[in-house]
Amino acid sequence: MAHSHESNTKRIWIVLIYLTILTTVEVALGIVKPDWLHLHGLGTSWLNWIFIILTLVKAYFIAWAFMHLEGEKKWFRRSVVWTAVFLISYLLFIVLIEGGYLHDTLKPLVKW
Amino acid sequence: MEANIAVNSDNKETWGGGNAKPFGASYGKMMMWFFILSDALTFSGFLAAYGLTRFKFIDSWPIADEVFTHFPGLHGVHAPMYYVALMTFILIVSSVTMVLAVDAGHQMKQKKVAWYMFATIIFGIIFVGSQAWEWKNFINGSYGAVKTTENKILQFVKADEHGKYHQIALADFVHTQRTDGREQHIPENGLWFEKEATISQYSVAQVQEAFKNDPSLLIRTEKVIPETKQKDVLNREDSLTKLAMANQVVEGANLHVNEYGNPIFADFFFFITGFHGFHVFSGIIINIIIFFNVILGTYERRGHYEMVEKVGLYWHFVDLVWVFVFTFFYLV
């Protein structure tokens, strides 16, 4: 509890500024949707990659600064973060691949 | 050996671990974290299911920009994303006031904690209200569409002077009275013990007739053209052929049918934003309880504000989930 009595106000405001900038960038890109980012990319569009990475960065700031994970004991933090990251990655890997398979299988059967 | 023998001890804390704090965290805080972890997995399950469905219908999924286009006070203005961006910002600010309350709690400043908690509650209420407004727009719909016998949604578009297609509302081109004499069934005009779901404002025949009379109108299908990532707009002849297959006028959205496209799109929207909204709602209730405890001086007497920290964790988690919901429903 070394931190308990010092104030982290400055850090909080700085993180708010980061989160605001990140959200603004996301929204601006979402409205403009530049063709070179929107129509090309690896697997999905570059734009989607940017959105996902910026989202993870935002999640990092919220969890580390606001939820104060940065002040918790290392293995407490890991017991939460690693569990979530491992299980969610696994779930997404299985489920998204399955979604792609469903699409490929059903596509010839759908009449437009 | 000692470890295996139950020694009668006056120190009743021994079995509970005494004052040892695993991971240096209190029991309550640790369990809040593990609850949040399990809740995070629940939300991931929902979002993964949404992802699976999107991949399954990757060539016909509705485009968010064409669905969420409202901003309060701007009627008829195409304003995608702005409102939900504002909502996101409001929730982030409420997270900031929450963490400031926790910070003030560490310094035992009762008044400051109370004010920051109050601000958090207000921002939370604004957010839930915004979400309700978003739902209202989604349920009422803005343009209307028809559904064909193949269970596909057809929307109506018109080209502007630059050749760009814009969706046009049924009310903008259907000007006749309905001819089939169909009326909404209410207790006053029918069987008092029977109910009927809201019927559409126009009949299918009326829409088809009006469409035939205005050669500038075209049909937009659900299909996405991979090269442009835009919905496919049919030529006039194909439009007329497709429209002849219509068997239902769709206005807005419910769990069975919606004017935006695939029914499961609306189902996921209602389910995931609803589940998140329910979390925000319960967060507000818990925040209110803690707010009153702060005012009553409960934590001042207890000597620490850890309860504020714990509800703070929950509140931040709600914000964290929204960040992902925002990305996957509105951006990607």
Interface residues (C-beta under 8 A of the other chain):
Chain A: M1 H3 S4 H5 E6 S7 N8 T9 I12 W13 V15 L16 L19 T20 T23 T24 E26 V27 G30 I31 K33 H38 L39 T44 S45 N48 F51 I52 T55 K58 A59 I62 A63 A65 F66 M67 H68 E72 K73 W75 F76 S79 V80 T83 A84 L87 I88 L91 L92 V95 L96 E98 G99 G100 L102 H103 L106 K107 K111 W112
Chain B: F23 G24 A25 M30 W33 F34 I36 L37 A40 L41 S44 G45 A48 A49 G51 L52 T53 R54 F55 K56 F57 I58 D59 D65 P80 M81 Y82 A85 T88 F89 I92 V93 S95 V96 M98 V99 L100 V102 D103 H106 Q107 E150 K152 T221 K223 E227 T228 K229 D232 G312 L313 H316 F317 D319 L320 V323 F324 F326 T327 Y330 L331 V332
